[in-house]
Structures are given as structure tokens and as C-alpha cells.
Amino acid sequence: MGLIARNTAALLGGAALMVMIGSTVAGAQQATANVQPGAQQPEGEAAKKGRVTLLQRLVIGAGVDKIAIDTPQAVTVVDQEQMDQDQPTTIGDTLRDVPGVTAIGSDRIFGEAFNIRGIGGAAAADESKIIINVDGTPKFYEQYRMGSFFSDPELYKQVEVLRGPASSTLYGSGALGGVINLTTKDAADFLVNGQNNAVRVKSAYDSNGTGILGSTIYATRLNENFEFLGMGNYRQGDDYKDGDGDTIQGSNFESWSGLAKGTYRFGDGNEQTIRLSYQRWQGSGDDQAYSQTDNFDFGTVDRKVTDQTAVFRYENPASDNPWLNLKFELSYSDTANEQTNASGIGMPDQLFDDSDYSYQTLQARLENTFEYKADDFENYLTIGTQISRQDRDAESLGGVRPGPILFHPEGTENKYGFYAQDEFVWREKLTLIPGIRYDYRDTSPGESIASAEDTSDDAISPKLAALYKFNDSFSVFGSVAHTERFPTIDEFYSTSGPGRGTYPGGRTASLDLEKETSNNYEAGFSVAGYDLMRAGDTLQLKTTGFYNQIRNLISTNPNNRSRLPVTYYVNIAEAKIYGVEVEGSYDAEVFFTRLAYSNIKGEDEQTGAPLTTIPAQQLTMTVGGRMVDYGVEYGWRGQFAAHTDTGFTGQPTPGYGVHDIFTSWKPADGKYAGFEARFAVENIFDRQYRENLSGTDAKGRTFKLTLAKQFGW
């Protein structure tokens, strides 16, 4: 039996088993956790007791609000409680329990990139294959062997991961891997009834690298219409050590971050909202490893990275008008990197000049949802438009070749997108979600790009998703989606002069590149049950199988020994990526457990070789308990990865198992109300290991301690 046949048999066998479980659960079930489109909170006993399980978390980025288990797409929501429990240093630390998602270089703040379902790499310019949004603002950065996202997890209260290209409909063509949406904190998250002011102070300590965090939040409600939140964070850390006790050079950092966010409500019932926010993150480090995504010795550099995001957002849900649910957003993003004192050998001369790199993106987005309800069905039609301009700048400030940097070309990209997504719900059983998006893009090279020219193209991204609920315990879902990814400014306009070894004839702009295309197919099922072993408990499981076929993959030109000039990039490959993902949780008043499993395969269809961007088969489990009367929670977390012959270095990566323990104390009332203490030991046994998609060895044993206190009046 072949590999595909074995995986298919296992998947179908699991489906049959879950059908039987679902039938058993249906007989015992006493409550449901259904949230129909437009609802704002999950129901069921767990929710009534203030507990929201993994698959009951509300998804706000897939169209009409619904909980994860009722979304016909693989989606995971990391909420504030889980983020606090993780005590993260980077956003990558919050994604460890998300199946099919890997943060590359996440222990280095200048090396955070992402891989979703085998798409995304540490060295290639794969940032455009995964869309990252902060409060709806697209964040994009691409530079040689650096990360693509720079921020602090303290700024956020929720992270959504929408896996697969079906997300292209709402967020832009080319989301081959998927979308990561981050939502910043609001004043309302800290203001309780009867109080108009709140101050929250927080400090944290990380033993590996002697990392520290100091954070202060002030939230105020000036009147019934206006709220404001101000936040400031300071974080720093020295070089950390791996499980063998070896110091990872160039992993030290210092960062400042802040958020200012005002919310104004007005109109009937104060349901119209205007939000204005500004956030800034600035990180610096001396003698940083030039390559922040691996251990390759390319030299060192001093870096200062500044990331800024400004957002104006207007929402009018118009609850008394089914034809109006309007959202408008205007945003600006600016990410800049100042490099000085670079040193190294064997690399292009300009790579080690003092230099500045930056991306600026200005975006406007407008959408409206039309609602229609009848006796047997509900329908929600969302239409919208998204317009953006991105400027890419890079300049060598001295050295042997001052001026624009050839291998990091300057340019401008304009995008114009139009989309429509319909959600049809029949008798609370069948949900159909068709959608289509059209994008037009034009690019212009910087004046320094010799013999380059403007380019333009368009892309289309249709999809169809469906979910059918047999009963309150068992449902099946599936989707078909197509998307197309434009070549980036880097892929179009990168050039280089003749070299002594590799590319002796030099490389020219790649103006004839074709779009990458993706055809993705998904199918899965979900199981839910309540009051199974004791009153108020909840069991939920969601399994997704997918097959993604990608054409016209873009890669650097393999003809690297030609003595004649060749284009920098070419379309050379076709690939298929397929796999299965499982998410599940069980929650009772005094006990809980969660699991996330992914098994992904990928193959170059021309050569038959496995893709080097495929993560290892991985299982993550959490088992814990609660002492409810004392506000205490404790548990164990294990992460297990299988041996794999593929990965970033091209060498086999051994399997590993890493164990963590954690506990927290968060009293709800009494004289200690508002106080929070968390303690964790990660990699208890000081295991030496490396994820196969990262060239950087992971942290060894780490003790973490967090103390926080909120005051209100």
C-alpha cells in the first residue's frame, strides 16, 4: 500500500471511528455550543461557567463571526488566557499549539518568519505566500535571511490562524499558506463594571538569557462614549543557550514597544464605533548574527529595527437595518532596519556596508454585509474593496558601492482588490460559503534598476466551502479554493553583477516571471459533546485533511555556472503538499486537556524529491487541572516531533520530545483579586534539539516567572 493510500485509509478509519463516537455522544448530550452567524458568544455549559474551550473560541476573520468548530476551514484562535499561559517572548511562542504552523527563528527577535502547511522558508522570499495582518493592516517585510515580522506579544489579545488559500477571498490573492490575524488590546478589556479607570503592571523573568519584561497599561473610560488605552513595554535578553549549554551568539536584544488606542461610540445604542490606534516597536542588538534564521556563520551586524502601525477604523453594524453592516479602514505600516558595523566573509560587498532597508504600506479597505433571513434560511453577503500601495527602499550608505542595493531592489507596488463572499445557512444544518476575489497589481522599479520596466497583471481567487451538521454532535465540511500569487518586487527586479564563482555572468531582472497558482482541496469532520462524564464538561475534536497543488513555483535561477547573464529568478517547479491536522480539547471544571497534531508531506512533482519546507510530523499535548476555589491552574505540556530527512539545512533532523510544566494563581475575589502569578519550566530535561525548518538550535531549560497586578477605580 502506497503512502497516499495508507494516509487515506487512516483518515477514513478515523472518520468511521469518530462517527461512532459522535453517535454515542449524541445520546448523552444535554447542551449545545452552536453559534449561528451574527452571534457574539458561544453557548453551552462551559461557556456559562466562564470557560471557553479551544474550538469554542470566536473566529472574527473568516467572514460572519462564528466559533472555530463551526467554521468550514481549518482555523485556530489563540486567546488572551492562552497567551498569558505561554508567557511568550515572540508571537511565534504563542503558535506552538497550532497544528501545521511553525515559527522559524522565533527565539531571535529579528528572525521571526512563519511556515503554514509547508509553505514558507527561512532563506527564500516566502513572506508574500502568508498574509499577516495587525488590526487589519498588512505587515510585510523581506530581507536576506531575516525575519518578516517584528513586534511584541504584549500588544495583542488574540491571534487567529486561517490555514490554506481559501483565506485569499477576504485578504488578498496569493495567500498560499494562509493568513495570520493579530488583534491589539482595547481599553474595554481592562475596565470592569462600576469602574472608569484601570492600571495593570506586569513584570516577567526568563532564566535562559536572563530575559526581563516590564509592562504598564492604563485604561480609562472618560464617558459613556469614549475609552482610551495606553501601554508601554520594555523587554531585553542576553544570548540564550541550547540544550548542550552552548551559547547562541547574536541572539541578544533590547526592545521597546507601545500602543495608544482610542475608541469612540455613538449613534443609536452607541453601536457605531470609531477606533484610532498607533503602535510602535523598536528593537536593537549589537553583534547580531547576520543570518537571524539559522546558525550559518555569515558574520555579525548591529541592527536597529523600527516597526510602526497606525489604524483608523469605522464600524456601523446598524442592527435595525439588515442591508447595512459597514466597515471602513485606513491604515499605514512602516518597517525599517538600520544596519551598521557589519563584518563577514564570502558574501556580496554591499551586504556588509552600512545600510537602511524599509517597507511602507498605505491601505484603504471598505466592506459591507447584507443580511436576509427567512423561516428556513439565513443569508449574509459581504462585498468589499481593498486598495494598497507599498514602497520598498534600500540604500547602501557607504563602503565599496554606495547607493541602491542591487540584490534588494527598490520599487513600488499598487494593488486594487474587489471581493464578494456569501454565507447561506439552511435550517441551522447546511452552510454554504462561495466567494471570489479579483486583484489587479502594477509595479514600478526604482530609478536605479537598469533596463527594468513597469509590470502589471491580475489574479483571481474563487472558492466554495460547505459544512453540514448531522446533529449537535457531528458535522462534516469541505472546500475547494484557487488562488494566484504575484511575483514580488524582489523577484521581479533583483540583479547582481558578475561573480568569481557562482553566477560568473551575473544576473538580470526577471520580468517574464509567471504567477504562482494554487488549487487546494480540504475535507474534514468535527465532533462535539457535553455532560459526558460529569455535568458541564465539554469534548470537541476537529480533523482536516488537505491537498494543495502549486504550479509555477518561483526560485532562484539554478543555472548558476553560466558565463552569460541569466535572470535572477525563474519558474521552475510544480509541487504538491498534502496532509492531515487534528485539534481537540476536553474541559471540565477541575480538569482539561488539549491536543494538536499535524502530518504534512510535500513533493516536487518534476523531480520527485521531497520539499525542504515541510515541517516534521508533530504532536503537542497539554494536560492540566484547576483548584477553582483558589484560582489555581497547573499542567504539563509535551511537544513531540518525528525524525525527518527534509528541512532547512537539507540534512536529516532527529526527532525529539520536549516537556514543560506550568502553574498559575489568579484569584477572582478577595483581597488578592486583580493579582496574577505564573510560573513555568520549559524543556525540563534540557533537551538539545532543533526544529527541522530552523537552522537555529532551540533553547535549553528555561525557568519563567510572571507577576501582574491590576488596580481599578
Secondary structure, 3 states (H helix, E strand, C coil): CCHHHHHHHHHHHHHHHHHHHHHHHHHHCCCCCCCCCCCCCCCCHHHHCCCCCHHHCEECCCCCCEEHHHCCCCEEEECHHHHHHHCCCCHHHHHCCCCCEEEECCCCCCCCEEEECCECCCCCCCHHHEEEEECCEEECCCCCCCCCCCCCHHHEEEEEEEECHHHHHHHCCCCCCEEEEEEECCHHHCCCCCCCEEEEEEEEEECCCCEEEEEEEEEEECCCCEEEEEEEEEEEECCCECCCCCECCCCCEEEEEEEEEEEEEECHHHCEEEEEEEEEEEEEEEEEECCCCECCCCCEEEEEEEEEEEEEEEEECCCCCCCCCEEEEEEEEEEEEEEEEEECCCCCHHHHCCEEEEEEEEEEEEEEEEEEECCCEEEEEEEEEEEEEEEEEEEECCCCCCEECCCCCCEEEEEEEEEEEEEEEECCCEEEEEEEEEEEEEEEECCCCCCCCCEEEEEEEEEEEEEEECCCCEEEEEEEEEEEECCCHHHHHCCECCCCCCCCCCEECCCCCCCEEEEEEEEEEEEEEECCCCCCCEEEEEEEEEEEEEEEEEEECCCCCCCCCEECEEEEEEEEEEEEEEEEEEECCCEEEEEEEEEEEEEECCCCCECCCCCCCEEEEEEEEEEHHHCEEEEEEEEEECCECCCCCCCCECCEEEEEEEEEECCCCCCCCCEEEEEEEECCCCCCCCCCCCECCCCCCEEEEEEEEEEEC
